[in-house]
Amino acid sequence: METARAVDVRRPGWSVEVTKPAGQWSNGRITLHALRRLLARYLSTSVRTRHRLAVAYLAGDGIEIGALHNPLPLPKQARVRYVDRLSRDMLCRQYPELAQKSIVEPDIIDNGESLATIADESMDFIIANHFIEHCEDPIATMIAFFAKLRPHGVVYLAVPDKRFTFDQQRESTSIAHLQQDFSDGGVGSRTAHYLDFARYALLNGAATEREVAEWARQMIQVRYSIHFHVWTGDEFHEFLHWLGHEHLRHLEVVEARCNRGEGIFILRKVEPTRGGRYVPASVG
């Protein structure tokens, strides 16, 4: 297994502009269809880096949550089952822009935020790429992940950096906000999240409050899976550091890697420590 390396998630030279696709924006607004296409595009990131890290860290029996049409390429030593909240047919109906792509058939229908059907300490790895930002309560989700891992098991996360997505105008999620969502499962802030997403990600800050409210209402009605929370790579790294100190003292961040607008984080379940272990955010 490859020696753990620290890689700075911060890249000072990175551009943070997002090109607006021609024909999909009008008066600074984006259509829901175009938004879905953007979601699909940002899921299609650098496969090579993802696979290299999978080879280095994944083995045994595990699950991948929310793979859709972009499952992680795995090494031979890794055996995976796919988890999603909906069947393939229902996923194709909810994401019609992906219907022509090869969406994987879930082996397990379950809520990926709680994994209630998965036995504790039964998994060697859990893959959740571009998933944690869709969770209403990321703290509870991470606690659930680590409960399902065997000792020395691995969580493989890819998290979009908001500066490279349609979320770039949105305020980053603070630790205080995450704590509040942990206290009530995210119920108290749900409507505010949909309004924020509609205002800045969907309508690009160029809409009346009435229009924002109507878009939010439509998404709430169908429980559309939005980015409830957003971070830069550094901010998510710091969240993991805090999480290791406050809730998951058996969490070790063994690698943090930039990958074309996302951060990839390799987490391991280790013996509990006083404050968690993590790769420093700055590397010389």
N, C-alpha and C positions, 0 to 999 in steps of 0.2 A: 504494500500500500504506500502511496506517495506521501512523503513527509509534508506535514502541514506548513503552508506558507502564508504569510501576511501580505496582502496586496491592498494598497490604498484605494478605497472606493472613490475618493475624491480625485478628479482629474482636472486641474486648473485650466487646461487648454480646451476643455470640451465646450462646444457651442450649445446653447440651450434653446435655439429657435426650432419651432415645428412648422414645416411647410404646410400651408393650407391647400388641399387638393383642389385643382381647378374644377369648376362646375359643381362643387359640393357645398360651397359656402355662398351665402347671399346676405349682404349687409352685415357681415361678421357672424352669421349664424350657420349652424351645420345641421343637416337633416339627420333623423334618427338612423336612416339606412347608411348614410356616410359615416356616422359614429360607429356603427357596427363594423363597417369595413375597416375603420381605423383600429378598432379593438382587435380585429383579426390580424391586421398588419403588425401591430405591436406584439402579438403573440409569436410571430414568425421572426425570431431573433437568431443570433448566431448559434447554429446547431453545433458547430465544431467545438467551441469552448464548453458548451453544455456537456457534450459527449465526453470530452477529455476529463472533466471533473467527475462525471458518472463512473468512468473507468477507474478513477483513482479512489473513489470512496464508497461505491455501492456494490453490495454483494448480499446473497442470501434471499430471504423472502420479504417482499414489501408491497406497498401500494403507491399508486399515483392518483392524486385528486384533481379532477377537472381537466383532464388531458385534452378533451375535445379532439381537434384534428392535428394536434401538435404534441404527441407523446414524446417523452424524453428518450432518445436512443440509448439503449442499455447494453452493458457488457454481458457476456455469456454467463458470468457468475451471479447475475441478478435475475430473480424471478418476480414478476410484477403482476398484480391484479389492479384493475382500474375502478375507481370510485367516482360516482357522480350522483347528484341529487335527482336526476331525471334519466329515463331510458334514452337510447339513441334516437328513436323516432321523435320523442318529445323535445330533445335538444335541437334536432333539425327544424322543428316547428318554431322554437323560440329564437333560434339563430339561423334564419333562412339563408343568409349570406354564406353559411358554411355547409349548406345542404349538399352541394356538389363536391365537397371535400370528403375525405375518408375519416369521418369522426369515429373514434374507437367505441365499441360497444362496452358499456360499463359492466364489470363483473359483479359489482356491489352497488346497490342503490342505497345511498345514505347521505346524511348531511355531513359534508366534509369538515364543518366547524366543530362537530362533537364526536363523530365516528363512533356512534353508540353501538353499532353492530360488530365492531372490532374489539377483540379481547385485549385486556391490558397486557403489556409486556409480551406481545406476540409478533411484533414487526422488527425486522432488521433495518428497514429504512422506510421513510415516508417522503414522497416527492410532492411538492405543491408549488408549481410554477405559475406566476401571475394569478395567485389565489388569495393570499393574505389580505390584499387591498380590497377584496370583495367581501371580507368578513366583517360583520357588524361588531364583533367583540374579539379583536385579535389576541388579547391577553388570554382569554379562555380557550381560544383555538390553539395557541401554542402550548398551553398546559395540557390540553387533550392530546396533542401530538406526542408530547414526551411521556404521557401515561401509557400510550400504546407501544412505545419503543422498548425493546429489550435493552439491557445494559450494553453500552458501547454502540447502540444503534445510531443511525444518522438521519437527520432531517435535511433535505435538499430543497432550498428555496430560491426562486428567481423572483425578484421584486422590481417592478418598473420604477425608474427614477422620474418623478413627476415633471422634471424640466424638459423631458424629451417626449411628452405625451400631451394629449388634450387637457391634462390636469395642470398645466404649467401656471395658470392664473389662480389656482386654488391655494388656500392657506394650508401649510403642512399640518398634519395631525400631531398635537402635542401629547406629552406623557399624561398631563392632567386630563385631557380629553379621553385618552385610552382608559384611564382609571375610572372615569365616570361611566364609560360604556361597559366596563367590567362589572360595575356595581349593579347595572340593570339589564345587562345583555344587549345594550345598544338600543333598546326600545325608546328611551327618552330623546335620543338624538336622531332617530330614523328620518323623520320628516325634514329636519334641518339638513341632513345629508343629501336627500333627494333634491331639495331646493338648491343647495350649493352646486350639486352636479349639473342640474338643469341650467342654472344661471351661467356657470363658467365653462363647463365641458361641452354641454350641448348647444347653448346659445351664445357662447363666447362673450358673455358680459354685455350683449347688445340686445336686450329685450326688456319689456315692461315687466313689472312685478306680477301683473295678471297673467302674462304669457308664461313666465317662469312657474307660477303656481299651477297652471294647467298642465304643463309638461311634467312637473313633479307628480301631480295627481295621477296622470296616465301611467307613469312608471311604477308608482306605489300600488296601483290597482292590479298590475300583473306581476308585482314583486320583481321587476327587472333587476338583474344583477349588475349594479353599478360599482364604481370604485368608492366605497364608503370612506376609505382612508387613503391618504397620499403622503409620500415622503420623498426626499432626495436619498441617494445612497448613504451618505453620512448619517442622516437623521434616522434611517432604519437601523443602521449599525449601532447608533447610540441607544435606540430602543432596546435592541438585543442585550446590550451591556446592562441597562437598567433592569431588564427582565431577569437577567441572571442574578442580580443582586437582590431583587425584591420577591420573586416568585419561583424561579427555576434555578436553584443553586447547583443542579446537576447539568446545566447547559454550558457547553463549551463551543465557542465559535472558532473553528479550526481553519477556515478560509473565507475570505471575502474578496470577490473578484468583479471588476467592471466588465460588462458585456453588451456593447452596443445599446446603451440606454436603459440597461437594467443592472441591478446588482445581484450576483449569485452568492448565497451564503450557505456554507456547509456547517451544520451544527451537530454536535455529538453529545450523547447522554453519558455522562461520566459520574464518578463518585461525587456526592454533594460537597461543595466547599462553602466557605463563609460568604463569598460574594460572587460566585460564578467566575468563569474564565472566558476570555475573549481575545480576539486578535485586535491589537490597538488600531485606532482609526488612522493614525499617521504612521507611515513607514518611511524610513530614510532612503 
